[in-house]
Amino acid sequence: MRTVIVGAGLVGLTTAASLRLIGHDVTVLEHAPEVRAVGAGIGLWPNALREFDKLGIGDAVRRMGDTVDAWFFDAAGKPERADGYDPSRYRFLMVPRPGLNTLLAETVGLERIRLGTHVTGFTEHDTHVEVHVSDGPSSRADLLIGADGVYSDVRAALVPGSSAVEHEGNRVWRAMVPSGDERPGTTSWRR
Ligand SMILES: Cc1cc2nc3c(=O)[nH]c(=O)nc-3n(C[C@H](O)[C@H](O)[C@H](O)COP(=O)(O)OP(=O)(O)OC[C@H]3O[C@@H](n4cnc5c(N)ncnc54)[C@H](O)[C@@H]3O)c2cc1C
């Protein structure tokens, strides 16, 4: 099956690598000039790691990350764990997003990722789908997958009225800082 995936983010690349395993002829169309990741780190739970194991990159992903133990605190800042809390169920692996996306792109095969290719729409036919790009010929596919992020144009075209709505009123700033002399027992990184 010839499959076109729009978006070379975490989802598009993981989907591409997984479908290749079951024999799809995959092409990923990405409008950015390079495979890149927005944000610093991403927490991966066991279900994600199981999928990376199936792709044969589980160990490489584990090597690039750090295990994090989750803790809860009372109002006075005292760490607490409820009776029956099993830390192993909430332990996760924090990995750098750019490294993960690069590894996934290599797993997919760079020759299958068309960078600088902006998808503008698609036309469904009885036997195939035609994927339109801003410059160049359309791509013909048996299956089109929209992995073009939260503001997905593919989803908006397929399901009118489903455009993402920007959340108002709250903002988050995230950053990476060097670790220092954090209190022991807080949410912590473990090598
Ligand atoms: C602050 C924050 C923290 C998070 N923390 C975690 C976490 O710890 N663990 C976790 O599992 N998840 C976490 N998430 C969620 C996770 O980051 C997202 O679910 C995931 O990154 C989405 O990946 P994606 O590939 O769907 O989208 P994106 O990364 O947005 O990729 C979409 C790609 O599509 C391309 N594209 C868009 N439109 C077009 C077009 N028309 N033509 C061609 N290409 C196009 C874009 O350039 C982009 O490369 C977090 C999210 C946020 C905001």
The ligand as an ORCA input file, in Angstrom:
! r2SCAN-3c Opt
* xyz 0 1
  C       4.003     21.761     26.799
  C       3.756     20.366     26.269
  C       4.311     19.262     26.917
  C       4.076     17.976     26.443
  N       4.640     16.929     27.091
  C       4.438     15.671     26.633
  C       5.042     14.547     27.287
  O       5.790     14.694     28.256
  N       4.804     13.307     26.787
  C       3.974     13.104     25.702
  O       3.788     11.942     25.290
  N       3.391     14.151     25.047
  C       3.601     15.421     25.499
  N       3.026     16.469     24.851
  C       2.219     16.205     23.657
  C       3.144     15.958     22.489
  O       4.177     16.935     22.476
  C       2.362     16.058     21.193
  O       1.257     15.191     21.247
  C       3.230     15.680     20.015
  O       4.444     16.389     19.997
  C       2.467     15.973     18.752
  O       3.287     15.578     17.673
  P       2.735     15.673     16.201
  O       3.716     14.968     15.333
  O       1.297     15.276     16.160
  O       2.700     17.253     15.889
  P       3.890     18.274     15.566
  O       5.088     18.018     16.373
  O       3.240     19.624     15.634
  O       4.286     17.948     14.063
  C       3.453     18.312     12.996
  C       4.355     18.459     11.781
  O       3.543     18.698     10.654
  C       4.143     19.706      9.849
  N       3.063     20.321      9.082
  C       2.017     21.039      9.576
  N       1.213     21.409      8.566
  C       1.758     20.928      7.424
  C       1.391     20.994      6.053
  N       0.275     21.609      5.655
  N       2.192     20.400      5.126
  C       3.325     19.740      5.513
  N       3.727     19.645      6.809
  C       2.947     20.235      7.745
  C       4.803     20.642     10.871
  O       5.854     21.394     10.297
  C       5.324     19.643     11.901
  O       6.635     19.197     11.620
  C       3.245     17.781     25.307
  C       2.706     18.881     24.633
  C       2.962     20.161     25.112
  C       2.360     21.354     24.387
*
